[in-house]
Amino acid sequence: MKTRQFEPVDCSRGAPMGRREWRADEPIPFRSVRVFRVRLDSGGYDDGEAYWGIGRPLYCIADDAGLSRRFIRADSRADAIRQSGLAPYMLKRGE
């Protein structure tokens, strides 16, 4: 069984479009940023039932401390990193 990528959303009024993003006001810790592809089902929903639609692959960029999270449509993980402007020292090793 795969681990959930995201917490379930409140769907009492229908699925929300996307998820909330936030950005850190303080420095992000050294080597704490993960960049991963968001798994979407054939209808464009993530595993927590937020709706993203169909299109280019979706990537999440988040730090371990919970200071920053954003989403980017990109053709590859490398493209998502380039678009985000992340410095190599921010990425977790092996990520």
The first five atom37 places (N, CA, C, CB, O) and aatype in JSON, in Angstrom:
{
  "aatype": [12, 11, 16, 1, 5, 13, 6, 14, 19, 3, 4, 15, 1, 7, 0, 14, 12, 7, 1, 1, 6, 17, 1, 0, 3, 6, 14, 9, 14, 13, 1, 15, 19, 1, 19, 13, 1, 19, 1, 10, 3, 15, 7, 7, 18, 3, 3, 7, 6, 0, 18, 17, 7, 9, 7, 1, 14, 10, 18, 4, 9, 0, 3, 3, 0, 7, 10, 15, 1, 1, 13, 9, 1, 0, 3, 15, 1, 0, 3, 0, 9, 1, 5, 15, 7, 10, 0, 14, 18, 12, 10, 11, 1, 7, 6],
  "atom_mask": [
    [1, 1, 1, 1, 1],
    [1, 1, 1, 1, 1],
    [1, 1, 1, 1, 1],
    [1, 1, 1, 1, 1],
    [1, 1, 1, 1, 1],
    [1, 1, 1, 1, 1],
    [1, 1, 1, 1, 1],
    [1, 1, 1, 1, 1],
    [1, 1, 1, 1, 1],
    [1, 1, 1, 1, 1],
    [1, 1, 1, 1, 1],
    [1, 1, 1, 1, 1],
    [1, 1, 1, 1, 1],
    [1, 1, 1, 0, 1],
    [1, 1, 1, 1, 1],
    [1, 1, 1, 1, 1],
    [1, 1, 1, 1, 1],
    [1, 1, 1, 0, 1],
    [1, 1, 1, 1, 1],
    [1, 1, 1, 1, 1],
    [1, 1, 1, 1, 1],
    [1, 1, 1, 1, 1],
    [1, 1, 1, 1, 1],
    [1, 1, 1, 1, 1],
    [1, 1, 1, 1, 1],
    [1, 1, 1, 1, 1],
    [1, 1, 1, 1, 1],
    [1, 1, 1, 1, 1],
    [1, 1, 1, 1, 1],
    [1, 1, 1, 1, 1],
    [1, 1, 1, 1, 1],
    [1, 1, 1, 1, 1],
    [1, 1, 1, 1, 1],
    [1, 1, 1, 1, 1],
    [1, 1, 1, 1, 1],
    [1, 1, 1, 1, 1],
    [1, 1, 1, 1, 1],
    [1, 1, 1, 1, 1],
    [1, 1, 1, 1, 1],
    [1, 1, 1, 1, 1],
    [1, 1, 1, 1, 1],
    [1, 1, 1, 1, 1],
    [1, 1, 1, 0, 1],
    [1, 1, 1, 0, 1],
    [1, 1, 1, 1, 1],
    [1, 1, 1, 1, 1],
    [1, 1, 1, 1, 1],
    [1, 1, 1, 0, 1],
    [1, 1, 1, 1, 1],
    [1, 1, 1, 1, 1],
    [1, 1, 1, 1, 1],
    [1, 1, 1, 1, 1],
    [1, 1, 1, 0, 1],
    [1, 1, 1, 1, 1],
    [1, 1, 1, 0, 1],
    [1, 1, 1, 1, 1],
    [1, 1, 1, 1, 1],
    [1, 1, 1, 1, 1],
    [1, 1, 1, 1, 1],
    [1, 1, 1, 1, 1],
    [1, 1, 1, 1, 1],
    [1, 1, 1, 1, 1],
    [1, 1, 1, 1, 1],
    [1, 1, 1, 1, 1],
    [1, 1, 1, 1, 1],
    [1, 1, 1, 0, 1],
    [1, 1, 1, 1, 1],
    [1, 1, 1, 1, 1],
    [1, 1, 1, 1, 1],
    [1, 1, 1, 1, 1],
    [1, 1, 1, 1, 1],
    [1, 1, 1, 1, 1],
    [1, 1, 1, 1, 1],
    [1, 1, 1, 1, 1],
    [1, 1, 1, 1, 1],
    [1, 1, 1, 1, 1],
    [1, 1, 1, 1, 1],
    [1, 1, 1, 1, 1],
    [1, 1, 1, 1, 1],
    [1, 1, 1, 1, 1],
    [1, 1, 1, 1, 1],
    [1, 1, 1, 1, 1],
    [1, 1, 1, 1, 1],
    [1, 1, 1, 1, 1],
    [1, 1, 1, 0, 1],
    [1, 1, 1, 1, 1],
    [1, 1, 1, 1, 1],
    [1, 1, 1, 1, 1],
    [1, 1, 1, 1, 1],
    [1, 1, 1, 1, 1],
    [1, 1, 1, 1, 1],
    [1, 1, 1, 1, 1],
    [1, 1, 1, 1, 1],
    [1, 1, 1, 0, 1],
    [1, 1, 1, 1, 1]
  ],
  "atom_positions": [
    [[0.84, -1.19, 0.0], [0.0, 0.0, 0.0], [0.88, 1.25, 0.0], [-0.95, 0.0, 1.22], [1.86, 1.33, 0.74]],
    [[0.53, 2.2, -0.83], [1.3, 3.44, -0.92], [0.97, 4.37, 0.24], [1.04, 4.14, -2.25], [-0.17, 4.4, 0.72]],
    [[1.96, 5.11, 0.68], [1.76, 6.11, 1.72], [1.01, 7.28, 1.13], [3.12, 6.56, 2.34], [1.26, 7.66, -0.02]],
    [[0.11, 7.86, 1.89], [-0.63, 9.04, 1.43], [0.32, 10.22, 1.29], [-1.79, 9.4, 2.42], [1.19, 10.43, 2.14]],
    [[0.16, 10.96, 0.22], [0.96, 12.16, 0.01], [0.37, 13.35, 0.75], [1.08, 12.47, -1.49], [1.1, 14.23, 1.22]],
    [[-0.97, 13.39, 0.86], [-1.64, 14.56, 1.43], [-2.78, 14.15, 2.36], [-2.18, 15.45, 0.32], [-3.33, 13.06, 2.25]],
    [[-3.1, 15.05, 3.27], [-4.21, 14.83, 4.19], [-5.53, 14.99, 3.42], [-4.13, 15.82, 5.39], [-5.6, 15.78, 2.48]],
    [[-6.57, 14.25, 3.82], [-7.87, 14.4, 3.16], [-8.43, 15.81, 3.36], [-8.86, 13.34, 3.69], [-8.23, 16.44, 4.4]],
    [[-9.14, 16.28, 2.34], [-9.78, 17.6, 2.42], [-11.24, 17.43, 2.82], [-9.66, 18.35, 1.08], [-11.8, 16.35, 2.71]],
    [[-11.84, 18.51, 3.29], [-13.27, 18.51, 3.63], [-14.05, 18.64, 2.34], [-13.62, 19.67, 4.63], [-14.04, 19.68, 1.69]],
    [[-14.73, 17.58, 1.98], [-15.49, 17.57, 0.72], [-16.98, 17.75, 0.94], [-15.24, 16.28, -0.03], [-17.78, 17.39, 0.07]],
    [[-17.37, 18.3, 2.08], [-18.8, 18.45, 2.36], [-19.49, 19.37, 1.36], [-19.0, 18.98, 3.77], [-20.7, 19.29, 1.17]],
    [[-18.73, 20.25, 0.72], [-19.29, 21.16, -0.29], [-18.63, 20.94, -1.65], [-19.13, 22.62, 0.15], [-18.58, 21.86, -2.47]],
    [[-18.12, 19.75, -1.88], [-17.41, 19.45, -3.11], [-15.92, 19.6, -2.92], [0.0, 0.0, 0.0], [-15.47, 20.22, -1.96]],
    [[-15.17, 19.02, -3.82], [-13.71, 19.04, -3.71], [-13.17, 20.44, -3.97], [-13.09, 18.04, -4.69], [-13.62, 21.12, -4.9]],
    [[-12.19, 20.88, -3.17], [-11.56, 22.18, -3.44], [-10.65, 22.1, -4.66], [-10.77, 22.66, -2.21], [-10.16, 21.03, -5.02]],
    [[-10.44, 23.23, -5.27], [-9.52, 23.32, -6.41], [-8.12, 23.51, -5.83], [-9.9, 24.49, -7.39], [-7.8, 24.58, -5.32]],
    [[-7.29, 22.47, -5.93], [-5.92, 22.55, -5.44], [-5.81, 22.54, -3.93], [0.0, 0.0, 0.0], [-6.75, 22.17, -3.23]],
    [[-4.67, 22.95, -3.45], [-4.38, 23.0, -2.01], [-3.71, 24.33, -1.67], [-3.47, 21.81, -1.58], [-3.17, 25.01, -2.55]],
    [[-3.75, 24.67, -0.42], [-3.14, 25.9, 0.07], [-1.63, 25.84, -0.04], [-3.56, 26.16, 1.52], [-1.02, 24.81, 0.23]],
    [[-1.03, 26.95, -0.43], [0.43, 27.09, -0.44], [0.82, 28.08, 0.64], [0.94, 27.57, -1.84], [0.01, 28.91, 1.05]],
    [[2.05, 27.97, 1.11], [2.59, 28.96, 2.03], [4.08, 29.07, 1.79], [2.3, 28.58, 3.52], [4.72, 28.14, 1.29]],
    [[4.62, 30.22, 2.14], [6.05, 30.49, 1.94], [6.64, 30.98, 3.25], [6.29, 31.54, 0.8], [5.99, 31.71, 4.01]],
    [[7.86, 30.59, 3.52], [8.54, 30.92, 4.77], [8.98, 32.38, 4.81], [9.75, 30.02, 4.96], [9.46, 32.92, 3.82]],
    [[8.81, 33.0, 5.97], [9.37, 34.33, 6.21], [10.78, 34.21, 6.76], [8.47, 35.14, 7.18], [11.57, 35.15, 6.7]],
    [[11.09, 33.04, 7.3], [12.41, 32.78, 7.86], [13.18, 31.86, 6.92], [12.31, 32.17, 9.28], [12.57, 31.22, 6.06]],
    [[14.48, 31.76, 7.07], [15.27, 30.9, 6.19], [14.86, 29.43, 6.31], [16.76, 31.04, 6.52], [14.58, 28.94, 7.41]],
    [[14.83, 28.75, 5.19], [14.51, 27.32, 5.18], [15.77, 26.56, 5.56], [13.97, 26.86, 3.77], [16.86, 26.84, 5.05]],
    [[15.63, 25.58, 6.46], [16.82, 24.83, 6.91], [17.58, 24.17, 5.76], [16.4, 23.77, 7.91], [16.99, 23.74, 4.76]],
    [[18.88, 24.09, 5.93], [19.81, 23.48, 4.99], [19.35, 22.06, 4.64], [21.23, 23.46, 5.57], [19.03, 21.28, 5.53]],
    [[19.33, 21.74, 3.35], [18.98, 20.4, 2.84], [17.69, 19.85, 3.42], [20.1, 19.44, 3.13], [17.65, 18.71, 3.87]],
    [[16.63, 20.64, 3.41], [15.37, 20.17, 3.97], [14.22, 20.18, 2.96], [15.0, 21.02, 5.15], [13.09, 19.87, 3.32]],
    [[14.49, 20.53, 1.71], [13.41, 20.67, 0.72], [13.28, 19.4, -0.12], [13.67, 21.89, -0.19], [14.26, 18.88, -0.67]],
    [[12.04, 18.91, -0.2], [11.72, 17.76, -1.04], [10.95, 18.25, -2.26], [10.89, 16.69, -0.25], [10.11, 19.15, -2.15]],
    [[11.22, 17.67, -3.39], [10.49, 17.95, -4.62], [9.97, 16.61, -5.12], [11.4, 18.68, -5.72], [10.75, 15.71, -5.43]],
    [[8.65, 16.47, -5.18], [8.09, 15.2, -5.59], [6.88, 15.39, -6.49], [7.71, 14.37, -4.38], [6.16, 16.38, -6.42]],
    [[6.68, 14.39, -7.35], [5.54, 14.42, -8.24], [4.29, 14.04, -7.47], [5.75, 13.48, -9.45], [4.28, 13.05, -6.74]],
    [[3.24, 14.81, -7.65], [1.96, 14.54, -7.01], [1.23, 13.47, -7.83], [1.09, 15.85, -6.88], [1.05, 13.61, -9.04]],
    [[0.82, 12.41, -7.15], [0.07, 11.36, -7.83], [-1.38, 11.82, -8.01], [0.13, 10.01, -7.04], [-2.08, 12.1, -7.04]],
    [[-1.81, 11.9, -9.26], [-3.19, 12.28, -9.57], [-3.9, 11.09, -10.21], [-3.23, 13.52, -10.51], [-3.31, 10.35, -11.0]],
    [[-5.18, 10.93, -9.88], [-5.93, 9.85, -10.52], [-6.41, 10.3, -11.89], [-7.13, 9.42, -9.64], [-6.14, 11.43, -12.31]],
    [[-7.11, 9.44, -12.59], [-7.52, 9.74, -13.97], [-8.48, 10.93, -14.05], [-8.18, 8.52, -14.59], [-8.66, 11.51, -15.13]],
    [[-9.1, 11.31, -12.93], [-9.99, 12.46, -12.92], [-9.3, 13.75, -12.51], [0.0, 0.0, 0.0], [-9.93, 14.81, -12.52]],
    [[-8.01, 13.69, -12.15], [-7.27, 14.89, -11.76], [-7.3, 15.19, -10.27], [0.0, 0.0, 0.0], [-7.05, 16.33, -9.87]],
    [[-7.61, 14.19, -9.43], [-7.66, 14.36, -7.98], [-6.42, 13.76, -7.33], [-8.93, 13.72, -7.39], [-5.93, 12.72, -7.78]],
    [[-5.9, 14.41, -6.28], [-4.79, 13.81, -5.53], [-5.36, 12.81, -4.53], [-3.94, 14.9, -4.79], [-6.57, 12.63, -4.47]],
    [[-4.5, 12.16, -3.75], [-4.96, 11.11, -2.85], [-5.72, 11.62, -1.63], [-3.8, 10.3, -2.4], [-6.25, 10.82, -0.86]],
    [[-5.78, 12.93, -1.45], [-6.58, 13.52, -0.38], [-7.86, 14.14, -0.91], [0.0, 0.0, 0.0], [-8.58, 14.82, -0.18]],
    [[-8.15, 13.91, -2.2], [-9.37, 14.34, -2.88], [-9.43, 15.82, -3.25], [-10.52, 14.03, -2.04], [-10.51, 16.35, -3.49]],
    [[-8.3, 16.5, -3.3], [-8.26, 17.88, -3.83], [-8.19, 17.77, -5.35], [-7.03, 18.7, -3.26], [-7.5, 16.9, -5.88]],
    [[-8.9, 18.64, -6.03], [-8.96, 18.6, -7.49], [-7.89, 19.49, -8.1], [-10.34, 19.02, -7.98], [-7.74, 20.65, -7.71]],
    [[-7.14, 18.95, -9.07], [-6.1, 19.69, -9.77], [-6.35, 19.77, -11.28], [-4.76, 19.04, -9.52], [-5.8, 20.64, -11.95]],
    [[-7.17, 18.89, -11.8], [-7.4, 18.84, -13.23], [-6.33, 18.01, -13.92], [0.0, 0.0, 0.0], [-5.38, 17.52, -13.3]],
    [[-6.51, 17.87, -15.2], [-5.61, 17.08, -16.03], [-4.71, 18.04, -16.8], [-6.4, 16.13, -16.99], [-5.14, 19.13, -17.18]],
    [[-3.5, 17.64, -17.04], [-2.57, 18.47, -17.8], [-1.15, 18.03, -17.55], [0.0, 0.0, 0.0], [-0.88, 16.84, -17.35]],
    [[-0.25, 18.99, -17.55], [1.16, 18.68, -17.29], [1.3, 18.08, -15.89], [2.05, 19.94, -17.43], [0.46, 18.33, -15.02]],
    [[2.35, 17.29, -15.68], [2.56, 16.73, -14.35], [2.63, 17.83, -13.28], [3.85, 15.9, -14.33], [3.08, 18.95, -13.54]],
    [[2.17, 17.48, -12.07], [2.15, 18.41, -10.95], [3.22, 18.0, -9.94], [0.75, 18.44, -10.28], [3.34, 16.82, -9.61]],
    [[4.0, 18.96, -9.46], [5.05, 18.7, -8.46], [4.8, 19.54, -7.22], [6.45, 19.01, -9.05], [4.31, 20.66, -7.3]],
    [[5.14, 18.97, -6.07], [5.05, 19.67, -4.8], [6.47, 19.93, -4.32], [4.24, 18.84, -3.74], [7.34, 19.06, -4.39]],
    [[6.7, 21.14, -3.84], [7.99, 21.54, -3.27], [7.71, 21.93, -1.82], [8.67, 22.73, -4.09], [7.03, 22.92, -1.57]],
    [[8.23, 21.15, -0.88], [7.93, 21.37, 0.53], [9.16, 21.11, 1.38], [6.77, 20.48, 0.98], [9.98, 20.24, 1.06]],
    [[9.28, 21.87, 2.46], [10.41, 21.63, 3.37], [9.93, 20.8, 4.56], [11.03, 22.98, 3.86], [8.75, 20.78, 4.88]],
    [[10.86, 20.12, 5.2], [10.54, 19.22, 6.31], [9.98, 19.95, 7.53], [11.77, 18.46, 6.72], [9.23, 19.36, 8.3]],
    [[10.33, 21.22, 7.71], [9.9, 21.97, 8.88], [8.48, 22.53, 8.73], [10.86, 23.11, 9.15], [7.92, 23.08, 9.68]],
    [[7.88, 22.38, 7.54], [6.54, 22.9, 7.32], [6.49, 24.41, 7.15], [0.0, 0.0, 0.0], [5.44, 25.03, 7.36]],
    [[7.61, 25.01, 6.77], [7.67, 26.46, 6.6], [7.22, 26.91, 5.22], [9.08, 26.94, 6.84], [6.81, 28.06, 5.03]],
    [[7.3, 26.01, 4.25], [7.0, 26.39, 2.88], [6.45, 25.18, 2.12], [8.26, 26.94, 2.18], [6.93, 24.06, 2.25]],
    [[5.41, 25.46, 1.3], [4.87, 24.44, 0.4], [4.3, 25.14, -0.81], [3.79, 23.55, 1.11], [3.53, 26.09, -0.68]],
    [[4.67, 24.66, -1.98], [4.11, 25.2, -3.21], [3.98, 24.1, -4.26], [4.97, 26.35, -3.75], [4.59, 23.04, -4.14]],
    [[3.18, 24.38, -5.27], [2.9, 23.41, -6.32], [3.24, 24.04, -7.66], [1.42, 22.95, -6.28], [2.98, 25.21, -7.9]],
    [[3.82, 23.22, -8.54], [4.26, 23.7, -9.85], [3.91, 22.65, -10.9], [5.79, 24.0, -9.87], [4.12, 21.45, -10.69]],
    [[3.37, 23.1, -12.02], [3.19, 22.22, -13.19], [4.49, 22.27, -13.97], [1.94, 22.67, -14.09], [4.97, 23.35, -14.33]],
    [[5.06, 21.1, -14.24], [6.35, 21.03, -14.94], [6.44, 19.72, -15.7], [7.54, 21.18, -13.95], [5.73, 18.76, -15.38]],
    [[7.31, 19.68, -16.69], [7.49, 18.47, -17.49], [8.31, 17.4, -16.79], [8.14, 18.82, -18.8], [8.21, 16.22, -17.13]],
    [[9.12, 17.8, -15.81], [9.95, 16.85, -15.07], [10.3, 17.45, -13.71], [11.24, 16.51, -15.86], [10.06, 18.63, -13.46]],
    [[10.87, 16.62, -12.84], [11.31, 17.11, -11.53], [12.38, 18.18, -11.7], [11.84, 15.95, -10.67], [12.36, 19.19, -11.01]],
    [[13.31, 17.95, -12.61], [14.37, 18.94, -12.87], [13.78, 20.26, -13.34], [15.37, 18.4, -13.92], [14.25, 21.33, -12.95]],
    [[12.76, 20.19, -14.18], [12.08, 21.4, -14.65], [11.39, 22.12, -13.49], [11.06, 21.06, -15.75], [11.42, 23.35, -13.43]],
    [[10.77, 21.36, -12.58], [10.12, 21.96, -11.4], [11.15, 22.67, -10.52], [9.37, 20.88, -10.59], [10.88, 23.77, -10.02]],
    [[12.31, 22.06, -10.33], [13.38, 22.67, -9.53], [13.85, 23.96, -10.2], [14.56, 21.69, -9.35], [14.04, 24.98, -9.53]],
    [[14.05, 23.91, -11.52], [14.49, 25.1, -12.26], [13.46, 26.22, -12.14], [14.73, 24.75, -13.74], [13.82, 27.36, -11.87]],
    [[12.18, 25.9, -12.35], [11.13, 26.91, -12.27], [11.03, 27.54, -10.88], [9.79, 26.3, -12.65], [10.73, 28.73, -10.75]],
    [[11.27, 26.75, -9.85], [11.13, 27.25, -8.48], [12.3, 28.12, -8.05], [10.99, 26.09, -7.53], [12.18, 28.9, -7.1]],
    [[13.44, 28.0, -8.75], [14.6, 28.79, -8.39], [15.32, 28.27, -7.15], [0.0, 0.0, 0.0], [16.06, 29.01, -6.51]],
    [[15.1, 27.0, -6.81], [15.75, 26.42, -5.63], [17.26, 26.32, -5.82], [15.18, 25.04, -5.33], [17.74, 25.94, -6.89]],
    [[17.99, 26.66, -4.79], [19.44, 26.48, -4.79], [19.73, 25.02, -4.45], [20.14, 27.46, -3.77], [19.03, 24.43, -3.63]],
    [[20.75, 24.42, -5.07], [21.05, 23.0, -4.8], [21.26, 22.67, -3.33], [22.29, 22.61, -5.56], [20.93, 21.57, -2.9]],
    [[21.79, 23.6, -2.54], [22.03, 23.31, -1.12], [20.74, 23.15, -0.32], [22.87, 24.42, -0.51], [20.77, 22.65, 0.81]],
    [[19.61, 23.57, -0.89], [18.33, 23.47, -0.18], [17.71, 22.08, -0.3], [17.35, 24.51, -0.7], [16.92, 21.66, 0.55]],
    [[18.07, 21.35, -1.37], [17.46, 20.04, -1.63], [18.0, 18.97, -0.69], [17.7, 19.63, -3.06], [19.18, 18.95, -0.36]],
    [[17.11, 18.08, -0.29], [17.53, 16.94, 0.54], [18.42, 16.05, -0.3], [16.3, 16.14, 1.1], [18.21, 15.93, -1.51]],
    [[19.39, 15.42, 0.3], [20.26, 14.48, -0.4], [19.42, 13.29, -0.89], [21.42, 13.99, 0.53], [18.53, 12.81, -0.19]],
    [[19.73, 12.84, -2.1], [19.02, 11.7, -2.65], [17.64, 12.03, -3.15], [0.0, 0.0, 0.0], [16.89, 11.13, -3.54]],
    [[17.27, 13.28, -3.14], [15.94, 13.68, -3.6], [15.99, 14.11, -5.03], [15.37, 14.81, -2.74], [14.97, 14.48, -5.61]]
  ]
}
